[in-house]
């Protein structure tokens, strides 16, 4: 039987929340603050979902992805400027059924998504899981910005979803790519997608390191700016978050 319930809405700009993952968020929009305060006061869960367009502040249902995550508010701190800093923990995936908005906050009626395990070949899934873990180990080696101590923790994660969701929180890729993994219901497809994301990240890091060591330090002014624009355009087309890119001259 389909069970639907209404929750306060927290629209997200440039990020995706995953089940079983704890995330710190700075909340600044009036209706978002109202939604957090209402959910916290009522001791209710909060529905967090990514926006399709990060530039929009006045949210309508068409501006949101259909699939988001029900979250519990672990901690709420009011900052001197009136904004909120919250710590939320993802609980379960849910799909928006109906959107409503008042002057104080927006809310959504959602239905819980129970992913069925579509792949029955456990050996194939286990092998793919090992391949993804090995590829993430390669990513850590190439990255140098994440502690290698992450690996033992990852290897102890039992479920495919929790493993892949954790990896996705560590990758500096666009929210649209992370949303793909959140919405995907097939374990094999999810593992293959994350493997490809890792491959792309590793190739970029190798290229970045090579360019950083080989670029003529005599590049000046417009030459340097033109180079940066080309790299940024490539990253934008492949779903990277440009805020994570460092140019070393």
Steps between C-alpha positions, in 0.01 A plus 500: 500500500626847406553718808527875449586763755574874500842635603664841511716561193868589489604576137872458438726707277789313340490197726323168551429330832528121520342248740721389792730801448532786752546844345551854630302769319479878526138614461435861401179535299196616696274208410780248550564638849126483565488137386791399722356681803156342448638146458731540799221638719265215405777239532426397142717395209601747230484429127820613325511504120730657241391787279521460123607862464723638776434862402133488604406615850119485486438129472218328310458126451631519141831637635563189712610148420230245577721284723651625825576372849313510830739623767511534875637824644787398726606851597380856440703813574377854444778727377540870588392604148169312533601205282493144628771237504348154516626144511263259329510125451345342194252224578318382188428596142161650420319639199305826485128449444364847578657840568345778710639833614403751768652834596720331764619178334435247226395141556462189290296187512731208423497124461788288629705321236584141584764388250467135409825318439468458124827309454485141621857411397669555836842387376498757218399778739767395750764509224387844382512625857864390530582670168345827617687483831829444316425791268422724798834397650661619175307826535637554851853441372453755222314754712732564797227720654310220673644286781583142404346395833162516323556163333466271805170667586371455145592133495292443814182641342264212429235635262557618143288812549682618810840438339419687179321784678805553721734501200278749316514746791880506459508560125509862374246447223178680412176446690337369181743206498441433869126513439541224241641269767233594753221419253655182356329181621731240345812400697700400194418825318590705809835325540583549133409870511712566808790311344482728195481810720814384683682432173420851376616655828828306492569601141434863586730489803778342293457765231490779759821377665675461165398845384597655831851362469547562128333835434747772412510736797542783249129482413366840588181704484261400222680174421445377854137619505428329166644174630289516816185568298561195283546278805191644671289444188613137484422446867158662469413272207603189697314589818784607726451760772717791399530611861722196560748584227837644600732662250865482606734735324 
